[in-house]
Amino acid sequence: MFANSAISDVVATTIQSRTGVVADNVTKNNAILTKLNGRGNIKTFSGGNVILQELSFQENGNAGWYSGYQALPIGAQDVISAAQYDIKQAACGITMSGLEMLQNASKEQIIDLMEARIKVGEATMANLIAAGLYSDGTAAGGKQIGGLAIAVSKTPTAAAVYGGIDQSVWTFWQNKAAVGVGGAATAANIQQKFNSMYAQTSRGADHVDLIMVDNGYWALYMASLQTLQRFQDSAMAKLGFPSVQYMQSDVVLDGGIGGFAPVNVAYFLNTKYLFLRPHKQRNFVPLDPSKRYSVNQDAVVQLLAWAGNLTVSGRQFQGVIADA
C-alpha cells in the first residue's frame, strides 16, 4: 500500500477520464470501424451469454397480386431470425511502480506519465482490434473476435457454421467469393474483377460502400486508373485514410507499415450489414476495482478492458476477391 493514497487515486482517475478517448481513438484508427461508426453500426449490448444479431432470411409469402373482393393472405410469416456470436474479451494492463510514483511525485508529472502510457495502451488496443477485424477468430485459443476471414469467407459454400448458421445449408448466409478466378490479379484485369464482384454484391441501390485492399491490390488498382479517373473520397481523406473511389465505394489501403490486410485480397463490404457490438459496460473502460495492488510488488495496476464481437446481418451483400 502507498502512504499517499491520493497518488494512486490520480492514477485511477486519469485512466477513467480518458476511457472515452480510447474508444474514439480505436474507431478512428481503422477505416472499417470509421464506416461503421458513421452508419451508427457500433451498437452496444447489455447482457446475455451471446450477442444476437437480428436478420431477415426470407421474403413475406403474403405478398402478391389480387383482384376485387379476392381474399388476401394474412398468414403468420416466420421471416426474422438471428445470428449469434460469442462474447470475446480483450484487456491491456497499465502499471506504475512505487519508484516511478516517487520519481514523479507531483500530480502533474504523474498525469503526464500516465497519459503517455495510456496512449501506448490506446495504440495497442487499436491494433489488437484492427488485427481481429481480419481474423478467423482462432487466435489466442479462440478468444479473438471473429473477423472478415470468417465473416466474408473464401469458401462460402463449404460446410461451416458462422453466427450459429450453417452456410452450406442456408444460401442466404453465403457471401460472394472469387478466389483465383481469371488468374492472379494484374493491372490489366483488376477492374474487371472489381466490376464482377460489385455486381454480385449489389441489389438495386443497396451496394458495397467499402473495399479494403492490401499493398499489392492497391498498387494494381492504382496502376489500372488513368489520371483523370482518380477520384478521392474527401471524407475518408480528411480522416487520414489513403483512398480512391470505385463506383460509389471507397477503396482503402490497409497495408503499409503495420497494416493487417491479408496479402492479395480485397474485401467488398456493405457496411450497412456489419456491426461492432461492444458490451456497454466493457467498451474500453477500466475494470473494477479501480485500484489494484500487487501482492508482492510495489506497484499499482489498472486494466483497460473491452468485450464484444464483430457481427453480420447480411452476408450475401459481402464479397472477397483473392489470388489462388
C-alpha positions in Angstrom: 0.0 0.0 0.0 1.1 3.6 -0.6 1.3 6.2 2.2 -0.2 8.8 -0.1 -3.4 7.2 -1.4 -4.2 10.3 -3.4 -1.3 9.3 -5.7 -3.0 6.0 -6.6 -6.3 7.9 -7.0 -4.6 10.1 -9.6 -3.6 7.0 -11.5 -7.2 5.7 -11.5 -8.9 8.9 -12.3 -6.5 9.7 -15.1 -7.3 6.4 -16.8 -11.1 6.9 -16.0 -11.2 10.3 -17.6 -9.6 9.0 -20.8 -11.7 5.9 -21.5 -14.0 7.7 -23.9 -10.9 9.0 -25.8 -9.6 5.4 -26.0 -12.8 4.1 -27.6 -12.8 7.1 -30.0 -9.2 6.6 -31.0 -9.7 2.9 -31.7 -12.5 3.7 -34.0 -10.6 6.4 -35.8 -7.6 4.1 -36.3 -9.5 1.8 -38.6 -11.4 2.5 -41.8 -13.9 -0.3 -41.2 -14.7 1.0 -37.8 -14.9 4.6 -39.1 -17.5 3.5 -41.6 -19.5 1.5 -39.0 -19.4 4.5 -36.6 -20.6 6.8 -39.4 -23.5 4.5 -40.0 -24.3 4.2 -36.3 -23.4 0.5 -36.5 -21.3 0.4 -33.4 -24.1 -0.8 -31.1 -23.6 -1.8 -27.5 -25.4 -4.7 -26.0 -26.4 -5.0 -22.3 -26.3 -8.7 -21.4 -26.8 -12.3 -22.2 -24.5 -15.2 -22.8 -24.2 -14.5 -26.6 -24.6 -11.5 -28.9 -27.7 -11.8 -31.1 -27.8 -10.0 -34.4 -31.3 -10.0 -36.0 -31.6 -10.7 -39.7 -34.2 -11.3 -42.4 -33.8 -14.7 -44.1 -36.7 -14.9 -46.5 -39.5 -12.8 -48.1 -43.0 -12.4 -46.7 -45.1 -15.0 -48.5 -48.3 -12.9 -48.2 -47.2 -10.5 -50.9 -48.9 -11.0 -54.3 -51.4 -9.7 -56.8 -55.1 -9.7 -56.3 -58.4 -8.5 -57.9 -61.6 -7.1 -56.5 -63.0 -8.9 -53.4 -60.5 -11.7 -53.5 -59.4 -12.8 -50.0 -55.9 -11.6 -49.2 -53.4 -14.0 -47.5 -52.7 -12.9 -43.9 -50.9 -16.0 -42.6 -48.2 -15.6 -40.0 -44.8 -15.3 -41.6 -41.6 -16.5 -40.0 -39.2 -14.2 -41.7 -36.9 -12.9 -38.9 -34.2 -14.9 -37.2 -30.9 -14.0 -35.6 -27.3 -15.0 -35.8 -25.5 -15.4 -32.5 -21.9 -14.6 -31.6 -19.8 -15.4 -28.7 -18.6 -12.6 -26.4 -14.9 -12.1 -26.8 -12.8 -10.1 -24.3 -9.6 -8.1 -24.5 -7.6 -6.1 -21.9 -4.4 -4.1 -21.6 -2.8 -3.6 -18.2 -1.3 -0.2 -17.4 1.1 -0.1 -14.5 3.1 2.2 -12.3 5.7 1.1 -9.8 6.2 2.7 -6.5 9.6 4.1 -7.6 8.0 5.7 -10.6 5.4 7.4 -8.3 8.2 8.7 -6.1 10.2 10.0 -9.1 7.0 11.6 -10.5 5.7 12.8 -7.1 3.7 15.8 -8.3 0.2 15.4 -9.6 1.0 17.0 -12.9 4.0 14.7 -13.5 2.0 11.6 -12.7 -0.7 12.6 -15.1 1.9 13.2 -17.8 3.4 9.8 -17.2 0.1 8.0 -17.1 -1.3 9.7 -20.2 1.9 8.7 -22.1 1.3 5.1 -21.0 -2.4 5.3 -21.8 -1.6 6.5 -25.3 0.5 3.4 -25.8 -2.3 1.3 -24.4 -4.7 3.0 -26.8 -2.5 2.2 -29.8 -2.0 -1.3 -28.6 -5.8 -1.9 -28.2 -6.5 -0.3 -31.5 -4.0 -2.6 -33.2 -5.5 -5.6 -31.4 -9.0 -4.8 -32.6 -7.8 -3.9 -36.1 -5.9 -7.3 -36.4 -9.0 -9.0 -35.1 -11.2 -7.5 -37.8 -9.3 -9.5 -40.4 -9.1 -12.7 -38.3 -10.9 -16.0 -38.3 -11.3 -15.9 -34.6 -8.9 -18.8 -33.8 -6.0 -16.8 -32.4 -5.3 -16.9 -28.6 -7.1 -20.3 -28.4 -10.3 -19.0 -30.0 -10.5 -15.9 -27.7 -10.0 -13.4 -30.6 -13.0 -11.8 -32.2 -14.2 -13.4 -35.5 -13.2 -11.0 -38.3 -13.5 -10.9 -42.1 -11.6 -14.1 -42.7 -14.7 -16.0 -41.3 -17.4 -13.4 -41.9 -16.6 -13.0 -45.6 -15.3 -16.5 -46.3 -13.2 -17.5 -49.2 -15.2 -20.8 -49.3 -18.8 -19.6 -48.7 -20.5 -22.8 -50.0 -18.4 -25.2 -47.9 -19.9 -26.7 -44.7 -19.2 -24.2 -42.0 -21.1 -22.6 -39.2 -20.9 -18.9 -38.7 -23.1 -17.0 -36.3 -24.8 -20.3 -35.4 -26.0 -20.8 -39.0 -24.6 -23.4 -41.4 -23.7 -21.5 -44.6 -23.8 -24.7 -46.7 -27.5 -25.2 -45.8 -28.8 -21.7 -45.9 -27.8 -20.0 -49.2 -28.8 -16.6 -48.0 -26.0 -16.9 -45.5 -23.3 -17.3 -48.2 -21.1 -14.3 -49.1 -19.7 -13.9 -52.6 -16.1 -15.1 -53.3 -13.8 -15.1 -56.3 -10.6 -16.9 -55.4 -8.2 -17.4 -58.3 -11.0 -16.7 -60.8 -9.4 -15.4 -64.0 -5.9 -16.0 -62.7 -3.9 -13.7 -60.5 -4.9 -10.1 -60.3 -3.0 -7.7 -62.6 -3.3 -4.0 -63.5 -4.9 -5.2 -66.7 -7.7 -7.3 -65.1 -8.2 -5.9 -61.6 -11.0 -3.6 -62.7 -12.8 -6.4 -64.4 -12.6 -8.4 -61.2 -13.9 -5.4 -59.2 -16.8 -5.0 -61.7 -17.8 -8.6 -61.4 -17.8 -8.6 -57.6 -19.5 -5.3 -57.3 -22.4 -6.6 -59.5 -22.6 -9.8 -57.5 -23.0 -8.0 -54.2 -25.4 -5.3 -55.3 -29.2 -5.2 -55.1 -30.7 -2.1 -56.6 -29.4 0.9 -54.6 -28.0 -1.5 -52.0 -24.3 -1.9 -52.8 -20.8 -2.2 -51.4 -19.6 1.0 -49.9 -16.1 0.0 -48.7 -13.4 -2.0 -50.4 -10.4 -2.9 -48.2 -7.1 -3.9 -50.0 -3.5 -4.7 -49.2 -0.4 -3.1 -50.7 -0.4 -5.4 -53.7 -4.0 -4.9 -54.8 -3.8 -1.2 -54.0 -0.8 -0.9 -56.4 -2.5 -2.9 -59.1 -5.7 -0.9 -58.8 -3.9 2.5 -58.9 -1.9 1.4 -61.9 -5.1 0.5 -63.7 -6.5 4.0 -63.3 -5.9 6.8 -65.8 -5.1 10.2 -64.2 -8.5 11.7 -64.8 -10.2 8.7 -63.3 -8.7 9.1 -59.8 -11.4 10.4 -57.6 -10.6 10.6 -53.9 -13.2 10.5 -51.3 -12.9 13.7 -49.3 -14.4 12.4 -46.1 -12.1 9.4 -45.8 -9.1 11.5 -46.9 -9.8 14.1 -44.1 -9.7 11.2 -41.6 -6.2 10.2 -42.9 -7.1 7.1 -44.9 -5.4 6.6 -48.3 -8.5 6.1 -50.5 -9.9 6.5 -54.0 -13.4 6.0 -55.3 -14.6 2.9 -57.2 -18.3 3.4 -58.3 -19.8 4.7 -55.1 -17.4 2.8 -52.8 -14.2 3.9 -51.0 -11.2 1.8 -52.0 -9.0 2.0 -48.9 -5.4 0.9 -48.4 -4.9 -1.0 -45.2 -1.4 -2.1 -45.9 1.8 -0.1 -45.4 3.6 -0.2 -42.1 1.8 -2.5 -39.7 -1.2 -3.0 -41.9 -3.3 -6.0 -41.2 -5.0 -6.6 -44.6 -4.1 -10.1 -45.9 -1.8 -10.3 -49.0 -3.5 -10.2 -52.4 -7.1 -9.9 -51.0 -9.8 -7.3 -51.5 -12.8 -7.3 -49.2 -16.0 -5.8 -50.7 -18.1 -4.7 -47.7 -21.6 -3.4 -47.4 -21.2 -1.8 -44.0 -25.0 -1.5 -43.7 -25.0 -5.1 -42.6 -21.8 -5.0 -40.5 -21.7 -4.2 -36.8 -19.3 -3.9 -34.0 -21.1 -4.9 -30.8 -19.3 -4.0 -27.6 -20.8 -4.6 -24.2 -22.0 -1.3 -22.8 -20.0 -1.9 -19.6 -16.8 -3.1 -21.3 -16.2 -0.6 -24.1 -12.6 0.3 -23.3 -13.2 1.1 -19.6 -11.1 0.4 -16.5 -12.1 -2.8 -14.7 -13.3 -2.5 -11.1 -11.8 -2.2 -8.6 -10.2 1.0 -9.9 -7.1 0.4 -7.8 -5.3 -2.9 -7.9 -2.1 -3.5 -5.9 0.4 -6.3 -6.5 0.6 -8.7 -3.5 4.3 -8.9 -3.6 5.4 -5.9 -5.6 5.5 -2.1 -5.0 3.2 -1.4 -8.0 -0.3 -0.3 -8.9 -2.1 -1.7 -11.9 -5.2 -0.7 -13.9 -6.7 -2.9 -16.6 -8.3 -1.3 -19.6 -10.9 -3.8 -20.9 -13.2 -4.4 -23.9 -15.8 -7.2 -24.6 -17.9 -7.8 -27.7 -17.6 -9.1 -31.3 -18.0 -8.2 -35.0 -21.4 -9.3 -36.2 -23.1 -9.5 -39.6 -26.8 -9.4 -40.6 -26.4 -9.8 -44.3 -23.5 -12.0 -45.6 -24.9 -12.1 -49.1 -24.0 -8.5 -49.6 -20.4 -9.0 -48.7 -17.7 -10.3 -51.1 -14.0 -11.2 -51.3 -11.6 -11.3 -54.2 -8.3 -13.2 -53.7 -5.5 -14.7 -55.7 -5.4 -18.5 -55.5 
